[in-house]
Amino acid sequence: MNWDVAHRLASIAAVQAHRDLRIDRDEYVDVHAALQEAGVVGMARPMPRLFGMYFSPQDNGPAVLLNANLDIVTQRHTAAHELGHHRLQHDTAFDKDLDRTARWGDGSWSDEEKTAEAFAAWFLMPPPAVRSALGRIGIDRPRLPEHAYQVARWLGTSYAGTVNHLHRLKLLTQAQKTAWLKAKPAAIKASLLRGLVSNKVHVHVIGMAAHGATVRVEVGDLVVLWDTNAHFEMLPDVLLSADNSEGQVLWGEGSSAVAAEVTDALRSTAVVTVRVPGAADLLEFTVARQSPRRGVQDLWSI
């Protein structure tokens, strides 16, 4: 089976899973809640050489075991991959190699692994959710690597995985995909902020189109206001002002942004309001913490 066939099969399976598991296809997909809705028993524990494992009903499943050491984006993808095994009625599967990119296209992927991997992309990035993410950026299609990065933040997916999926949705040309995959997320983040940030820190860009939205964040992430001269009207104490010595984080020529850093005090959600000059109403959005799951009880959403 080639990857095109795997994606065709997986895209259909993902639509069916969204329907059966009552997933809103216009929004960020909560894969852990989906596993729970699917009746899959789950656990997350540190595993040095594994992404995750799926146990089929024939092996006392359905159940998944996720690597608790993975970052939230990778763990979400792994959870969706294991859910794909379940929805596609695969046998028990062990994802043994932590470097998936080294194996991509080298002929070592079985048909079941291909369809489960493709399912993860379609499940976490359904076309309506991609369109919603683009709308919150204020564009109809991505034109810069920074746009793909921002889509990834709204959907809780990896930059490379998002670029590949945008191409499959025909929102990127082959030339754009090839060029954008060469861009490093760290460099993209640095260009957004005009300064270096930790590789583990994500940058969430907020503009007027994000009014009413929920931004999924982790401790250390930066929430950045796009609009020139905008400022936080009410910054909850779970976010810490992260401006530079001049009171602004620069963003492009002739514009600036204000940033706030997510602290460990954020346990669930918090509402943030922003004053944008010229806007009649305040911009309001919610930040919601997402963290890698550990243990049994913490695997599922609250």
C-alpha positions in Angstrom: 0.0 0.0 0.0 1.4 3.4 -0.9 0.9 6.6 1.2 -1.8 8.0 -1.1 -4.0 4.9 -0.6 -3.3 5.0 3.1 -4.4 8.6 3.3 -7.6 7.9 1.4 -8.6 5.1 3.7 -7.5 7.1 6.8 -9.5 10.2 5.8 -12.7 8.2 5.6 -12.0 6.5 8.9 -11.3 9.8 10.6 -14.6 11.3 9.4 -16.4 8.3 10.8 -14.5 8.5 14.1 -15.3 12.2 14.4 -19.0 11.3 14.0 -19.1 8.3 16.3 -17.0 10.0 19.0 -18.9 13.3 18.8 -15.9 15.4 17.8 -16.5 19.0 16.7 -14.6 19.0 13.3 -14.4 22.8 13.4 -12.2 23.0 16.4 -9.1 21.7 18.2 -9.5 17.9 18.7 -9.2 16.6 22.2 -7.7 13.2 21.4 -7.6 12.0 25.0 -11.3 12.7 25.4 -11.9 10.8 22.2 -10.0 7.7 23.5 -12.2 7.8 26.5 -15.4 8.1 24.4 -14.2 5.2 22.3 -14.0 3.0 25.5 -10.2 2.6 25.2 -8.4 2.1 28.5 -5.4 4.3 28.8 -2.1 4.8 30.7 0.9 7.0 30.2 4.3 6.1 31.7 7.9 6.9 30.9 9.3 4.6 28.2 12.8 5.2 26.9 12.3 3.6 23.4 8.6 3.7 22.7 6.2 6.3 21.4 3.2 4.2 22.5 1.5 0.8 22.3 -2.0 -0.4 21.2 -3.5 -3.5 22.7 -6.3 -5.0 20.6 -9.4 -6.7 22.0 -7.7 -10.1 21.3 -5.0 -9.0 23.8 -7.3 -7.9 26.6 -7.8 -4.5 25.0 -8.7 -2.1 23.7 -6.0 -0.1 25.5 -3.2 2.3 24.8 0.0 3.0 26.6 1.6 6.4 25.9 5.1 7.6 26.6 4.8 10.1 29.4 8.2 11.6 28.5 7.0 13.0 25.2 6.1 16.6 24.8 2.4 17.4 24.5 2.3 17.7 20.7 4.1 14.4 20.1 2.0 12.7 22.7 -1.2 13.9 21.1 -0.1 12.6 17.8 0.9 9.3 19.3 -2.5 9.0 21.0 -4.2 9.7 17.7 -2.0 7.1 16.0 -3.0 4.5 18.6 -6.6 5.5 18.2 -6.2 4.9 14.5 -5.1 1.3 15.2 -8.3 0.8 17.2 -10.7 2.4 14.8 -9.1 0.5 11.8 -9.4 -2.8 13.8 -5.7 -3.5 13.7 -3.8 -6.1 15.7 -1.7 -5.1 18.8 1.0 -2.7 17.7 4.2 -1.4 19.3 5.7 1.8 18.1 9.3 1.1 19.0 11.4 3.7 17.2 11.3 7.2 18.6 12.7 8.8 15.4 9.8 8.4 13.1 11.2 10.9 10.6 14.2 8.7 10.0 11.9 5.9 8.9 9.5 7.9 6.8 9.5 6.6 3.2 12.3 4.1 3.8 10.0 1.1 3.1 9.9 -0.1 6.7 6.3 1.1 7.3 3.7 -1.7 7.3 0.2 -1.1 5.8 -1.2 -0.9 9.3 1.4 1.6 10.4 0.8 3.8 7.3 -2.9 3.9 7.8 -2.6 4.6 11.5 -0.1 7.4 10.9 -2.3 8.9 8.2 -5.3 8.6 10.5 -3.5 10.7 13.1 -3.1 13.5 10.7 -6.8 13.5 9.5 -8.1 13.0 13.0 -6.2 15.9 14.5 -6.4 18.2 11.5 -9.9 17.8 9.9 -10.4 20.3 7.0 -13.0 22.4 8.8 -10.6 22.8 11.8 -7.8 23.8 9.4 -10.1 26.4 7.9 -11.1 27.7 11.4 -7.4 28.0 12.3 -6.6 30.0 9.1 -9.6 32.2 9.9 -8.2 33.0 13.3 -5.0 34.1 11.7 -7.0 36.2 9.4 -6.1 34.5 6.1 -7.8 32.1 3.7 -4.7 30.1 2.8 -1.1 30.0 4.2 1.5 32.1 2.4 4.4 32.0 4.8 6.0 29.3 7.0 4.9 31.4 10.0 1.3 30.8 8.9 1.8 27.0 9.0 3.4 27.4 12.4 0.4 29.3 13.7 -2.1 26.8 12.3 -0.1 24.1 14.1 -0.5 26.0 17.4 -4.3 26.3 17.0 -4.6 22.6 16.2 -2.0 21.3 18.7 0.1 19.6 16.0 3.7 19.6 14.9 5.0 22.1 12.4 6.3 19.4 10.0 3.1 17.4 10.3 1.0 20.5 9.6 3.0 21.5 6.6 2.6 18.0 5.1 -1.1 18.0 5.8 -1.6 21.5 4.3 0.0 20.2 1.1 -2.3 17.2 1.1 -5.3 19.5 1.5 -4.0 21.4 -1.6 -3.4 24.5 0.4 0.4 24.4 -0.4 2.2 23.6 -3.6 4.9 21.0 -3.7 7.5 23.7 -4.0 6.1 25.4 -0.9 6.0 22.2 1.1 9.6 21.3 0.2 10.9 24.8 1.1 8.8 25.1 4.3 9.9 21.8 5.6 13.5 23.0 5.5 12.5 25.9 7.8 13.3 25.2 11.5 10.5 26.0 14.0 13.1 27.6 16.3 14.0 30.0 13.5 10.3 30.7 12.8 9.7 31.6 16.4 12.8 33.7 16.5 11.6 35.6 13.5 8.2 36.2 15.1 9.7 37.6 18.2 12.9 39.0 16.8 14.8 37.1 19.4 15.7 33.6 20.5 13.4 31.5 22.5 13.7 28.0 23.9 13.1 25.2 21.5 10.4 23.9 24.0 8.5 27.2 24.0 5.7 27.8 21.6 4.5 31.2 20.4 0.8 31.8 20.2 -0.2 34.8 18.1 -3.5 36.6 19.0 -5.3 39.0 16.7 -8.9 40.3 16.6 -10.0 37.2 14.6 -9.2 35.1 17.7 -12.0 36.7 19.7 -13.9 34.1 21.7 -11.4 31.3 20.9 -9.5 29.0 23.2 -5.7 28.9 23.0 -4.1 25.7 24.2 -0.8 26.5 26.0 1.8 24.9 28.1 4.0 26.4 30.8 6.7 28.7 29.4 4.7 29.4 26.2 4.4 33.0 25.0 1.0 34.5 24.1 1.7 37.4 21.7 -0.6 40.2 20.7 -0.4 40.9 17.0 -2.1 44.2 16.7 0.0 47.3 16.9 -0.4 49.2 20.1 -2.7 46.6 21.6 -2.3 45.8 25.2 -3.6 43.4 27.8 -6.6 45.0 29.5 -6.8 42.2 32.1 -3.9 39.8 32.4 -4.7 37.0 34.9 -2.0 36.2 37.4 -1.4 32.9 35.8 0.3 34.8 32.9 3.4 36.9 33.4 4.3 39.9 31.3 7.2 39.0 29.1 7.9 42.3 27.4 11.5 43.4 26.8 13.1 46.4 28.5 11.3 48.8 26.1 7.9 47.3 27.0 7.4 45.6 23.7 8.3 42.5 21.8 9.0 43.5 18.2 7.1 41.9 15.4 8.1 42.9 11.8 8.8 46.2 10.4 6.8 49.1 11.8 4.7 47.0 14.2 5.0 45.5 17.7 3.4 43.1 20.0 2.9 42.6 23.7 3.7 39.2 25.1 2.8 37.2 28.2 4.4 34.0 29.5 2.3 31.1 30.8 3.3 30.1 34.3 2.8 26.9 36.3 0.0 28.6 38.2 -2.3 27.9 35.2 -4.0 24.7 36.1 -7.0 24.7 33.8 -8.3 27.8 32.1 -8.1 31.6 32.4 -9.8 34.4 30.5 -7.7 37.2 29.0 -9.0 40.5 27.7 -7.1 42.9 25.3 -7.7 46.5 24.4 -7.2 47.1 20.7 -7.1 50.8 19.6 -10.0 51.5 17.2 -12.0 48.4 18.2 -15.3 49.1 19.8 -15.2 46.0 22.0 -12.5 44.2 24.0 -10.8 41.2 22.5 -11.4 38.3 24.8 -10.0 34.8 24.6 -9.4 31.8 26.9 -6.0 30.1 27.6 -6.3 26.4 28.5 -3.4 24.4 29.7 -2.5 21.2 27.9 0.2 19.0 29.4 1.6 15.5 28.6 -0.4 12.9 30.4 1.1 10.7 33.1 -0.3 7.8 35.0 -3.8 6.5 34.6 -6.2 9.1 35.9 -4.3 12.0 34.3 -4.5 10.4 30.8 -8.1 11.6 30.3 -9.4 15.1 30.0 -11.1 16.6 33.0 
